[in-house]
Structure formats: C-alpha cells, structure tokens
Amino acid sequence: MPQRHLFIAAYDVSDAQRLRDALKVLKGYASGRQKSVFECFLTPAERRALLKEIADVLDAVEDRFMLLRLEPRGKVRVRGKGVKPIDPPWFYVG
C-alpha cells in the first residue's frame, strides 16, 4: 500500500465559476480545510491526479494554486487558544 504524505493546498481564484470548480476538486481530496487552505493526505498517484484535475479547472494566468508537502518530522507550532465545543442540552430539528 502506498504511503500517504501530508500536503497543504491553497488557491487564489479570480472567477466565481472556477472558484466553485476548484473547491469541488479539492473537497474530493481534503481531510480538513479553513477557507481556501486544505489539508490533504495524498499518495503519489493521488497527488498527480489532484494536480491534473486542478490544472484543468484553473486559468494559468489569472489564478494561483500551491501544493506544499509538510515535513513529518517538523515541530508543530500553534497560535491562539483552543476552546472545546460544548453541545447544548437539547437540539431543535425542524
């Protein structure tokens, strides 16, 4: 089984339709995201497929895309203070 590596994918797309298409492509590969930055665990074949799909969607002159492999031995640094979510005692489903 091929080993997966952690990548960060980010884009800056100027056209609304291409933006929707890029979002759809990246959602298919991402395990998490925040706005236009995605966390993806990819095999080499998935990486190639993602790059091909995103190249078919984006305009090479107007749009930007970055796929960055993160070093697994790197030190993790965080900023801010995490707050654990609290579920209310009841939910309304209507």
Secondary structure, DSSP 4 states (H G I P E B T S, - for coil): -PPPEEEEEEEE--SHHHHHHHHHHHHTT-SEEETTEEEEEE-HHHHHHHHHHHHHHS-TTT-EEEEEEPPTTSPP---S--------S-----
